[in-house]
Structures are given as structure tokens and as C-alpha cells.
Amino acid sequence: MRKTSESPLPRIIIEGVQKTYTLRHSNSFKESFVARLRRKRTSTSFTALNDVTLTVHEGEAIALIGYNGSGKSTLLKLVSGVLRPDAGRVRTRGRVAGLIEVGAGFHPDLSGRENVYLNAAILGMAKEEIDARFDEIVAFSEIGEFIDTEVKHYSSGMFVRLAFAVAIHTELDILLVDEVLAVGDAPFREKCNAKIRELVSAGKTLFIVTHDLGMVSEICNRGIVLRQGELIFDGAMPEAIAALKGSR
Ligand SMILES: Nc1ncnc2c1ncn2[C@@H]1O[C@H](COP(=O)(O)OP(=O)(O)OP(=O)(O)O)[C@@H](O)[C@H]1O
């Protein structure tokens, strides 16, 4: 058994991670064929993450910050398992709930109600558990009568409300949030921030990508700064923001 004096257990371990994307320079088979005949390159590779290593412990609230294209979303997708690294490895311990892209995990032709069941089941909840929490989920989302409308008619804010409401009502250990909350209106964002603070105080792990430095300064106790795919700072939030501003 773990002694209370010991440091918290790791929830996310990222070791020497590298991710490269292939950028194609031709659209059709014909273009590729002609390019090959002319010995032109039809694709190049682009390193989005280079040798990134970090460990996140239970109860930590981490802000992943960096300018556009620095690799933040790529790193979060590796943690959520949506992407795989080309080198290195990513390990997580516990249930991971991810809000990575607006509408991800939702089926457009199903209603909000059906999508709640689908999403919650993907996050590991049994039907009885979902039944018991359904009203709370809908109340938190403030979707109201639209719960029986097909989600293809939802606005991006409505998607995020429902996805966030489902995620926080699951037995999660790690919450991954990628910028998506930005599409919610100010009162809903404030409600999400309060809920996130509550989860963090309850010992859950938060890993959030955002450009909202005010919000993460309030919520997060550690900042990771990426610059062109490299981790350039890992430490307290005020210093992380200073490192970000100096990384242009
Ligand atoms: N599927 C893809 N194919 C090719 N390149 C990609 C792909 N996804 C991301 N990239 C490139 O990888 C780099 C890192 O992208 P990523 O989305 O991780 O950055 P980010 O820090 O989240 O950016 P932003 O702040 O703009 O959201 C960018 O240059 C981007 O163009």
C-alpha cells in the first residue's frame, strides 16, 4: 500500500515522443505519376513533436501552452490515443475522458439523448449508470428540449456543452481538454471552469490546451510550453507564461 508521505502516482508518462506528419504535394494519381517521372518529391515530412518527455501526476492541473502550430493538439491526441507516436511512448493510468475536437465522438444522425448514451458508453459507463445520471447531464448541458433533436442541427456551443456534461459525469481520472471550451459562451465557460476546479480539488488530473492564459493561470498549477515541437519549459504557471511570451 502507498504511504501518504510518498509523492502522488503518475497518471500520464510521456517518454521521448516524436510525431512526424507527411505533407503531400499532389492531389491526384496523375499528378503523383507525373511528379515521379520528373523525379519531383510528392511528399515531405514535418516533425510536429520532437523528443518530448514529461510525467503528470494525480491531482495535477497542467496547461499545455504554445503559439499556433507548436504541437499542443498533437501531444494531447497522443495522450488520448487518437494518434500514435512514431518514436517514444505514452502511457496513461486510469480512465481518460477527452474533449479534443468539437463534435468528436458524436454521431450526427442520432439525437442528443442517443449521443449521451453513446458517448458515456465509450467513456466506460454502464447503461444503468447513464440512466441514473442522465437528467443531471442534460441539466448541466442546458440543452433543454433540444436533447431529442439530431445533433447535426446543433451549434458548436451545444456540442461542447453536451460533450463536457457527459465527460464530467463519468468516473474519470484524467480529463483532457483541447481548446473546445472556447466555443462556449462566457457563463457556460465559467461553469466549466468551476467544475474543472472541483475535479482538480478531488484529485483528478487535468491536461488542458488553451490560448486563454487568464483561465489557466487561475486553474492550473503547472505549465508546459511547446515551441516548434520542442518542450522548452515545464514549471510554475507565471514562469511558463513568461517563457511562452519569450518564445516567439
Ligand atoms: N494531420 C496533419 N497532417 C499534417 N500536418 C499536421 C497535421 N496535424 C497537425 N499538423 C501540423 O503539425 C503542427 C502542429 O500542429 P498542432 O495542431 O499540434 O499545433 P497546435 O500547437 O495545437 O496549434 P494551434 O494553437 O494552432 O491549435 C502544425 O504545423 C500543423 O500544421
The ligand as an SDF file (V2000), in Angstrom:
LIG
                    3D

 31 33  0  0  0  0  0  0  0  0999 V2000
   -2.8380   15.7050  -39.8770 N   0  0  0  0  0  0  0  0  0  0  0  0
   -1.8340   16.5460  -40.0980 C   0  0  0  0  0  0  0  0  0  0  0  0
   -1.1230   16.4640  -41.2480 N   0  0  0  0  0  0  0  0  0  0  0  0
   -0.0800   17.2960  -41.4880 C   0  0  0  0  0  0  0  0  0  0  0  0
    0.3590   18.2290  -40.6110 N   0  0  0  0  0  0  0  0  0  0  0  0
   -0.3100   18.3500  -39.4650 C   0  0  0  0  0  0  0  0  0  0  0  0
   -1.4410   17.5250  -39.1400 C   0  0  0  0  0  0  0  0  0  0  0  0
   -1.8780   17.8720  -37.9110 N   0  0  0  0  0  0  0  0  0  0  0  0
   -1.0740   18.8710  -37.4990 C   0  0  0  0  0  0  0  0  0  0  0  0
   -0.1340   19.1590  -38.4140 N   0  0  0  0  0  0  0  0  0  0  0  0
    0.9210   20.1600  -38.3200 C   0  0  0  0  0  0  0  0  0  0  0  0
    1.6480   19.9160  -37.1160 O   0  0  0  0  0  0  0  0  0  0  0  0
    1.9670   21.1420  -36.4630 C   0  0  0  0  0  0  0  0  0  0  0  0
    1.4580   21.0900  -35.0510 C   0  0  0  0  0  0  0  0  0  0  0  0
    0.0470   21.0970  -35.0940 O   0  0  0  0  0  0  0  0  0  0  0  0
   -0.8360   21.1340  -33.7800 P   0  0  0  0  0  0  0  0  0  0  0  0
   -2.2730   21.1640  -34.2170 O   0  0  0  0  0  0  0  0  0  0  0  0
   -0.4190   20.0500  -32.8710 O   0  0  0  0  0  0  0  0  0  0  0  0
   -0.4280   22.5420  -33.1600 O   0  0  0  0  0  0  0  0  0  0  0  0
   -1.0950   23.4250  -32.0260 P   0  0  0  0  0  0  0  0  0  0  0  0
    0.0160   23.8850  -31.1510 O   0  0  0  0  0  0  0  0  0  0  0  0
   -2.2150   22.6790  -31.3910 O   0  0  0  0  0  0  0  0  0  0  0  0
   -1.6620   24.6520  -32.8700 O   0  0  0  0  0  0  0  0  0  0  0  0
   -2.9060   25.6660  -32.6290 P   0  0  0  0  0  0  0  0  0  0  0  0
   -2.5480   26.5650  -31.4990 O   0  0  0  0  0  0  0  0  0  0  0  0
   -2.9760   26.3930  -33.9160 O   0  0  0  0  0  0  0  0  0  0  0  0
   -4.1260   24.8260  -32.3690 O   0  0  0  0  0  0  0  0  0  0  0  0
    1.3540   22.2430  -37.3140 C   0  0  0  0  0  0  0  0  0  0  0  0
    2.3670   22.8190  -38.1280 O   0  0  0  0  0  0  0  0  0  0  0  0
    0.3260   21.5540  -38.1620 C   0  0  0  0  0  0  0  0  0  0  0  0
    0.1980   22.1660  -39.4170 O   0  0  0  0  0  0  0  0  0  0  0  0
  1  2  1  0
  2  3  1  0
  2  7  2  0
  3  4  2  0
  4  5  1  0
  5  6  2  0
  6  7  1  0
  6 10  1  0
  7  8  1  0
  8  9  2  0
  9 10  1  0
 10 11  1  0
 11 12  1  0
 11 30  1  0
 12 13  1  0
 13 14  1  0
 13 28  1  0
 14 15  1  0
 15 16  1  0
 16 17  2  0
 16 18  1  0
 16 19  1  0
 19 20  1  0
 20 21  2  0
 20 22  1  0
 20 23  1  0
 23 24  1  0
 24 25  2  0
 24 26  1  0
 24 27  1  0
 28 29  1  0
 28 30  1  0
 30 31  1  0
M  END
$$$$
